[in-house]
Amino acid sequence: MDTEPLSAATISRSVWAVPSLARAADGSLDKAENAKLIRHIEQGGISTLLYGGNAIFYHLTLAEYRTALEMISELAADTSLVIPAIGPAYGTMLDQAEILKDFAFPTAMVLPQRDIVTSAGFCTGVRNLVKRLGKPVVLYLKFGGVVTVDDATALVNDGMISAIKYAVVREDYMQDDYLKALTEKIDPSLILSGLGDQPAIVHMRHFGLGGFTTGCGCVFPQLSTDLLQAIQAGNWDQAEAIRERFIPLERLRDNLGPISILHRATQLAGIAQTGPISPLLSEPDAAIQEQIAAALQQIKQSA
């Protein structure tokens, strides 16, 4: 596992895969199946693994949290950067920080929330967390306006933030005053497009963001790697053609739930047995699983 601190160079060298977390039939974390998934992602050219929403880190017990950190740090290749999530509740952050201090992860991502939170209060919590961890964290901006541009900028300027995952959904990704304001005050190379492969071209081409995260790229990692390389080379027609190949699976995730669809798609693609999905989420029914299988086949046939 790579322990190098984050920089614009480490952010941009790879797509950030956001994989599911495989579980055995009894619900326990399955090391062997998670190893298969990690190898699959790494063999597709991806060397950054972000364990957050798709891994359902929101709902881990503290005991599972330590087990998960041990597992992903051991399974990742020596050259892979691994970033676990923390939070989102303040008390959970503090308890998890004590566990994280036993590991060499260069950073952790604070999971987003929008209830029972103010911008100033959230930023105070991030500062307290960074002080406890002794290292900066990834700021996950998922809801517009929860963290103000000025507060986010102050966190970056004070060395609290290693990167920003920007994932605010827009009808038109070209029209985003919040992101525009952020990039005017914060180096955009430190910000990642956090909504998968679909808005990555717009975010990187028109706002100058430093990279992007991917869920579907955990199933088709070489496609995401090819997309990043096409964007970085300015091959926009090639990038658009690659982006369009992801649409069948992305559309299902958008309409039926990004986490549960990816969890089951990973298994239906034959990559790893991901096992039961964690409550408080639920299993896609048989008809939806047929749609997932059809989408996977469509992407494979589009090569």
C-alpha positions, 0 to 999 in steps of 0.5 A: 500500500502506497503511503505517499501524501496526496498531491496534484500528481498522486491525484491525477495518476489514476482514476479513483475506484470506489468499490463495493465491499464483499461479504460472506453469506453470514454477513462477515467481511470476505477477505478472499472475495475482496482480494479478487475485486482489488486485483481486478481493479488494479489489473485494469490500470487503476491504482487508487482505491477509495472505500466510501459510499459503495463500500457502505462505510457509513454502516460499519460497526467499530469492530468491522471498521478495524477489520476492514482497514486491516483487510484493504491495507493488506490486500492492496498492491504496494503501489496502490493508494488506499483511502478509507472513509470516516464518519459521517457523524462527529462522534463516529469520526472521533472513535474511528480516528483512534482506529485509523491512527494505527494504520499508515493510510495517508489520508481519509475521506470524510463522508458527507451529510446535510442534516444537523450540520452547519458549514461553520460547525462542520469545518470545526469538526474537520479541524478537530478530526485533522488534529486528532489524526495528525494528517489532512483529510479528503473533503467530500462535497455532495450537497451544494451549499452545506459547506460554503466556498469560503469555509472550504477555501479556509480549510484548504489554505490551512492545510486541513484538506488533501483533496476534494471529491466534488459530487453535486448533481446538476441537470447541466454540469456545464452550469455549476456556480458552486463548482466555478466559485470553488475553482476560482479560490482553490487549485482545481487540480486538488478537486476530483469529479466525484460522480463517476465517468459520466460528468468527468469530461465536463468537469475536467475539460471545462473546470480543470479538475484533477481527476475523477472517481468511478463506480462502474470502473470497478467492473470495467477498470480498463475503460475508466483508465482509457477515459482518464488517459483520453481526457488528459491527452485532450482526445475528446471524441475518444473520451466521449465514445468511452463515456457513452459505453458506460451509460447502460449501467450508469442509467440503472445506478442513477434510477435504482440506486448506485450502491446496491446496483454496483454491489450486485453488478460486481458479482453478476460480472463474475468478478467477485462474490459480493454477498448480501448487501448491508442494511440499511440498503436492500437487494435488487429484485430478480427483475432488476438483476436481469436488467443489470446483467443485460447492461453488463452484456451491452457494455461488453458488446460495445467494444 
